[in-house]
Amino acid sequence: MTTITRGWLDKVISDIGTIRDDIPSGLDDDESNTLAALKMALASMDAEPVYPCEFCHYDTDGLQWHWEDVNTDFFYEQWNPERCGKRRVLYTAPPAPVVSLTDEQIDALLSLANLLQGRVPAAGEVSRG
């Protein structure tokens, strides 16, 4: 099994960046996608989990539950299901990909939005404002 290290990712990203700068036409689509994937892999190495637990307290409205982030010691060693509610570990999500839409797709979405708002545009009319 191969281990990908931060140092290796830094080097490959730098090398591809140098190649991109040296080629007049830049990178092709596959190379650009590879560079983006490597940058995402590097960014994911910095992701740290958070540890929220659910707690309850009494106030004027009665029993209230709320979530609080706790440290790992509490989460794994001190958490008591008798006095605490649920617990979960959350991780940073990778960034969502950028999606390109054609003019026809944008027009269809705008027509749907108008329809959902109760306004039916005239034939051929699309409001992009």
C-alpha positions in Angstrom: 0.0 0.0 0.0 1.3 3.5 -0.9 1.3 6.3 1.6 0.7 9.8 0.1 2.5 12.4 2.2 2.1 16.2 2.4 5.6 16.6 1.1 4.9 14.5 -1.9 1.7 16.4 -2.7 3.5 19.7 -2.3 6.2 18.6 -4.7 3.9 17.3 -7.4 1.6 20.3 -7.2 4.7 22.6 -7.5 6.1 20.5 -10.4 2.7 20.6 -12.3 2.5 24.4 -11.6 6.0 24.9 -13.1 5.0 22.8 -16.2 1.8 24.8 -16.6 3.8 28.1 -16.5 6.3 26.8 -19.0 3.8 25.6 -21.6 2.3 28.5 -23.7 -1.0 26.6 -24.0 -1.2 25.7 -20.3 -2.5 22.4 -19.1 -5.1 20.2 -20.9 -8.3 19.2 -19.1 -6.9 16.0 -17.6 -3.9 17.8 -16.3 -6.0 20.6 -14.8 -8.3 18.0 -13.2 -5.3 16.2 -11.8 -3.9 19.4 -10.3 -7.3 20.2 -8.8 -7.5 16.7 -7.3 -4.0 17.0 -5.8 -4.9 20.3 -4.3 -8.1 18.9 -2.8 -6.1 15.9 -1.4 -3.6 18.3 0.2 -6.4 20.5 1.7 -8.1 17.4 3.2 -5.0 16.6 5.2 -5.8 19.8 7.2 -9.3 18.7 8.0 -9.8 18.1 11.7 -12.9 16.6 13.2 -15.2 18.3 15.7 -16.9 16.5 18.5 -20.4 17.8 19.3 -22.5 16.3 22.1 -26.1 17.0 22.9 -26.7 18.4 26.4 -29.9 19.3 28.2 -30.7 22.1 30.7 -33.8 23.4 32.4 -35.0 26.9 31.7 -38.4 28.8 31.9 -39.6 26.8 28.9 -38.8 23.4 30.5 -36.2 20.9 29.4 -34.0 22.3 26.5 -31.6 20.3 24.4 -28.6 21.9 22.6 -25.4 20.9 20.9 -22.0 21.9 22.1 -18.5 21.1 20.7 -16.4 19.3 23.3 -12.8 18.2 23.4 -11.8 14.6 22.6 -11.2 13.7 26.3 -14.8 14.5 27.2 -16.1 12.9 24.0 -14.4 9.5 24.5 -13.8 9.3 28.2 -16.2 11.4 30.2 -19.4 11.3 28.0 -22.2 9.7 30.0 -25.4 8.7 28.2 -27.4 9.0 31.4 -26.8 12.8 31.6 -26.0 13.6 27.9 -27.9 13.0 24.8 -26.5 12.0 21.4 -23.0 12.5 20.2 -21.4 12.5 16.8 -18.1 13.2 15.0 -18.2 15.7 12.1 -15.5 16.0 9.5 -14.9 18.8 7.0 -16.6 18.1 3.7 -14.6 18.4 0.5 -15.6 21.4 -1.6 -18.5 20.9 -4.0 -17.5 20.8 -7.6 -18.3 23.7 -9.9 -21.1 22.9 -12.2 -21.4 24.6 -15.6 -24.8 25.0 -17.1 -25.7 25.7 -20.7 -28.0 28.6 -21.6 -30.8 26.1 -22.3 -30.4 24.6 -18.8 -30.4 28.1 -17.2 -33.5 29.1 -19.2 -35.3 25.9 -18.0 -34.4 26.5 -14.4 -35.6 30.1 -14.6 -38.8 29.0 -16.2 -39.3 26.5 -13.4 -38.6 29.1 -10.7 -41.1 31.5 -12.3 -43.7 28.6 -12.4 -43.1 27.8 -8.8 -43.6 31.5 -7.9 -46.9 31.4 -9.6 -45.9 33.4 -12.7 -46.1 31.7 -16.0 -43.9 33.5 -18.5 -45.1 34.0 -22.1 -43.7 31.7 -24.8 -40.0 32.5 -25.4 -39.8 34.8 -22.4 -37.3 34.1 -19.7 -36.5 36.5 -16.9 -32.7 36.5 -16.1 -33.0 39.5 -13.8 
